[in-house]
Amino acid sequence: MAAVIETRELRKNYGTSEAVRGLNVSVSVGSVCAFLGQNGAGKSSTLRMLLGMTRPTSGAGYIFGLKIDEEQESLRIRQRAAFVAEDKRLYDYMTVAQMVRFVRSFFPSWRKDLERCLIERFALPLDHKIRNLSKGMRTKLALLLGFARGCELLILDEPTEGLDPAAIEDVLAILVSLVAEGTTVFFSSHQISEVEQIADHVLMIDSGRLVLDAPMDRLKERYRQIQAVFPDLVDEGDFRIPGIEKVRAEGHTVALVASENIGAIVEHVRMMQARSVDVLPLSLKEIFLAKIETGQ
Amino acid sequence: MLFYKGWLETRVRFILCSIVLFVLGAYSVVQRLDNLRYARRYVSYSNYIYWETYSSITCVVFVLCTLLLGLGGFLRERERGTIAVSLTIPVTRRRLVLTRAAVGLAETVLLACIPALTICMLSPLVRESYPTAQAIKFGILWVFAGMLYYSASFLGSTLLPGEYTAAAASVLGFFVYSFLFGRMPALRPFNVNGIMSAHEAPFLDKGTHLLIGPLPWAPLLIVASVAAALLAVAVFVSERQDY
């Protein structure tokens, strides 16, 4: 499938600190791609580079095949891609109606139907100054301004932060409907349950490096937790086998996180005289924690 | 819509500055009644207006207003967290910066006209009249000087991060500049405050304190060119900065 977003050895340094270290990612057309990582992992720096807010130190990035660090090409990217930033801050001297009118004026494909629908659904007070809105209302307005642009690509940084559970469900449902209409969504989130609910592809970044790039279904298929109980004490060093991502030994019990080679690992564990061996599926949260700990 | 945003962003500052300049202009005129007993200090009403408005605290307040209008820009938006909104709309940074500059310069022009208009309109209340042509001429001098100060403040807020750093630097810069260029004979020809008040200028009649002859267009064009250069630097920096 064609890539909407593509980066090649993308790097960003701030002084001596390396925020993004040689990132190679590809996001397919029509996908819902989650971009996961701890705070400070380099997610926001990557998003800012993609949108031309900061320039890469080296490497290359493309959206719709257009270079992210060329002013005119970046302009064309921004005509076709919407961004909702993490902190959802908007011009506090404007009213909700003024803010909507301001953003709408730059997007010929603005979806008035969606604008009206979301104003009603989110109960946004049009005549209120933005500075007087609660964080949740500001988030809803920021999302409206992103969704209604009618763009082919939505880049969202923590889209549901500050929303109540009902609003989160609303937003996820809207996202799913936009994807059904052909929009590609690239979003970062710390809410793993939401990611599991809507993402079909997962990218994980740690200390500026990509540590995982896989479709969601393959990820869940591939990753397993293997729990074994041994008659004697065991050492973590006994489990240096390809495919094992993480080992945690506590007394007679060992918990392994494996991403491949499951059969061989189970066989190895049995040969070590394990009293019992259980192979369990892993949630995305557990995979995330395993990858992050491995990275560290 | 960018002009509209620029207006909404600065309108509170602009309206406050307009009120302050109007009050100062009006006060100069109305104070004339109280100043009758000091009439011997002033040879004429135009002389009185010159010392009370065009070469007084009103001048300083006008400059401070232009410095205040120049504040803002991408660094301030970054501090306030709104930079992502501005930089992700499909508009070049150059257009964003120039639109903001155009709105600020238009407001500066209007501010420069307020004392002149106030004096012309209110003088009949104290049974005096001030020549409109003179008011326009002083207005033009203030427009050019205001453009320079506005552009300096604009550049300052492009270079200096922090909510109040650019404001403090602009005000401090103004007072240091005024002190150095007002006191040192070698620098006096480059003193914009001197152009603004026409103080010691050959085109100011020392008796009536009315402007005589044509305005000093060459120095005014130099002032405008310096202002344009400062704005060009601000655009250049804004286009290359990371936000």
Interface residues (C-beta under 8 A of the other chain):
Chain A: R48 L51 G52 M53 T54 R55 E71 L75 R76 R78 Q79 A82 F83 A85 D87 R89 L90 Y91 D92 Y93 M94 Q98 R101 F102 V103 S105 F106 F107 L145
Chain B: M1 Y4 K5 L8 E9 V12 R80 G81 T82 I83 A84 V85 L87 T88 I89 P90 V91 T92 R93 E239 D242 Y243
